[in-house]
């Protein structure tokens, strides 16, 4: 029993941190650009597919982990510059419809290029096997995913809170005209944020693609969890996204252990309770609501 609890806890924390990578990009894009990006899950899927192709062709998981997120970032640049940028300041419904359309287009392109069969990214030999953690033996690769996602989330958090770039990002979100008057090109800041969110999603796609199947439907599945996390944590709150991702990861993991058929019910039930008690989310501001 203790072994099952420890294993479920480790899996929940690891799942939570990888979900935080995806939800962090989503909430940064909303907090900065006021864009609800329904294409975020498709970018995550695209990262997994790029990673599977690179790993298969070049025979290196590490090159896939490096190159695939950058390729997703290039796709993010094209989406933001050529389609989203002209719509800033307009009705958010335009953003929703546009990004949802991109999600469908990307999924269709993936099926057309790579087919509908599931694929997988081969794990590097260095990260195969298990590691004894006392009461439980846990896969080395999952520990690697936990370590790298935690390090990335911690680095992004510090950058937002303490770096000059973080100050510029927060200022651009609150007063675009003032930042522009100071000689900073806000459009480039917005593009950078969108691309960074896309890169995080692509990175998560590669990391999970080596432990789960890579298939055309994976983007739609993950975007639902990501939006639940963003809503629970608070729209536009990076801290909220991280805490909510950990919470959702643990709820899902323990739910699979206790009552697998009720996991989805627990997930959306938790979201409903949070919204009834705190409509703005756990860490959301009134402005976000």
N, C-alpha and C positions, 0 to 999 in steps of 0.2 A: 504493500500500500504506500509506504513512504517512497519507494522507488518511483511509483507511478506519479505521485504528487511532485517530486523533484523534477522528473522528466517533463511533466506538463508545465511546470513553472518555467523551466529553461526554454521550452518550445514557445510558451506564451510571450516571454520577454524577447526572444529572438524574432518571432513573428511581429511583435509590436514595434521593434526598432526598424525592421524593413518596411513595415507599413508607414512608419514615421517619415522615412525617406520619400515615399510617394506623397503622403499627405502634406509634408512640409512644402514641397514644390507647389502643390495645389493651393495651400493657404497663403504662401508668399505671393503668388500670382493674383489671388483675389485681394489680398491686403494692399498690394501696390497698384494694380491695374484695374481693380473692380471688375474683373472678368471671371465668371464661373466657367472654368475650362473643362468641358465634357470630353475633350480630346486627350486629356491627360492619361487616361487608361490606355488609349491607343498608342501613345508614345511609349508607355511602359512595355506594351506588347512588342512594339517595333524594336525596342532595345534588346528584348529577348531574341527576336528573330535575327537581328544584325549580329548579336553575339553568337548564335548557333552557327551562322554561316562563316563568320570569321574564325571561330574555334575549329570548325571542320576543315576549312580551306588552308589555314595557316598552322593548324595543330597546336594552338596555344590558347589556353583559357585566359592567361594574363593579358595577351594582346586583345582578346575579345573584351575583357573588362575595361581596357583602356580606350579602345577605338570605338566600340559600339555606342557608348554614351555620347561621344563627340559627334558621331553621325546623327544621332537623335537630336542633338543640339542644333545641327545644321537644318534639320527639318523644322525645329522650333523657330529658328530665325526666319525661314520662309513663311511660316504661318503668321508670325507676329508682324513682320514688316509689310507683307503684301495683302493681308486680309484684316487682321485685328486693328492695326494702327489707325486706319481711316474711320473706325467705329468708336474710338474712345470718346467718352462724354455723351454717347447716345444711349438709348434705351437698352438696359442689360439683356432684354429679350433677344436683341440682335446677336449679342455675344454667345448666348446659349444656343441659338439655332445654328450659328456659324460653326462653333466648336463641335456641336453634335454632328453636324454634317461632315466635318473633318474626321471624326471618329469612325463614321460609316465608310468614308472614302478610304481611310488607311486600312481598315479591316478588309474591305473589298480588294484593295491592292495586294495585301499580304496573301490572301487566298489565291488571287490570280497569279502571283509570282511563285509562291512556295507551296501552294496547294493546301488542302484542309487537314492533312494528316499531322498528328502530333510529332514534335521533335524534342530533342533534349541536348543541353550543352554538357559535354563530358567534363567531369570534375578533374582538376589536376591531381597527379599522383601524390603530391605533397600533402594534400588535404583529404585523402581517403582514409578509411578506417575510423576507429573510435578512440576516445580518450577516457580513462578512468577518472571519475570525479568523486570517488569515495563510494557512495551508495548507488551510483548509476554510471554506466558507460554511455557516453554521448558522442554522436558523430563529429569528427574534427571539422568537417566543412560547415556544419551548422554553427559551431563555435566561431569559426572564421567570419561567417556572415554577421553574427552578433557583434564581434569585435569591430569590424570595418564599418558597419552601419552606426554603431554607437560613437565611434570616433568621428565620422562624418557629421552626424547630428550635433555632437558637441562642438565641432569646429564651426559649423554654420551658426550655431547659437551664439558663440563668442564673437564671430564676425559681425553679426547683426547688432549685438549689444555694445561692442567696444571698439570696433574699427571705424575709420573715417568713411569707408564705403557703407557701413551699416547706418551711419548718421545721415549720409546722403540719401539712402534708400528710404529711411523713415521720414525725412524731411520732404522728399518728393511725393510720398504718399499723402502727407498732410497738407502741403501747400505747394502745388506744382508751379504756380506763377512766380512765387518768391524764389524758388530754387532756380528757375529759368532766368530770372532777373540777375541772379548772382553769376551767370555765365556758364552754368552747368546744363548740358544738353539732356533734358529729362527724357526725351525719346530714346536715347541710347541707354539710359538707366532702365527704362521699362523693358527694352529689348533684352538687356542683360539679365533682368530678373526672370523673364519668360524663358529664356534659353537655359538659365541655371536650373529652373524648375524642370524643364524637359530633360536635362542631363541627369538630374537626380532620379527621375522616373526611368530613364534608360538604364542607369546603373542598377537600380532595383530589379529591372527586367533581366539583366544578365545574371545577377546574383541568385535570383529565384529560378531562373531557367536551368540552372545546374542541379536543382533539387526537386523541381516540379516539371511537368510536361509543358512544352512551348506549343501553344495552339491558338488559332484565331479568336477564340472566345475568352481568352484570359484577360483581355483588357476590360471587357464589360464587367467581369466578376470583381476585379480589383477596384474599379472606380466606385462601385457601390460602397465597399468598405471604406474607401478613402473619403467619400462624402459624409458617411456616418461619423467618421473621426473628426472631420472639419466642423460638422454641426455640433457634436458633443463638446469639442474643445473650444469652440467659439470662432466664428468667421473672421479670418484675418489674423488670428493669434497663433504665432509659431509655438510658443510655450504650450498653449492649449492643444495644438495638434500632436505634440510629442507625448504629453500626458494621456491624451485620449487614445493615441495609438497603442501605448503600453496597456491601457485599461482594456481596449478591445482585444488585443492579443491574448491577454490573460483570460478574459471572459470566454473567448473562442476556444482556447486550449483546455480550460477547466470544463467548459460545456461539452467538448468532445469526450472528455473523460467520464463525466457524470451522466449526461443525457444528450447523446449526439443528435437526436432528432429535434431537440429543442434549442439548438445553438443559435439558429437564425432568429427565433422568437426572442431569446434572451438579448441578442444584439439590438434588435429594433425596439424591444421593450425598454432597454437601458436608454436609448436615444429619446424615446417618448417621455420617460421619467425626467431626464435632464431638461428637456424642452418645457415641461410643465413647471418644474421648480425654478429653472433659470433659462428663460427663453433665449437669452443671448449666448448660451453655452457656458461652460465652466469658467473660461477665461476671456470670453468675448466682451467687447466694449459696446456701449449703447449705440455708437455710430455705426458699427458693423451691422447691427440689427436693422 
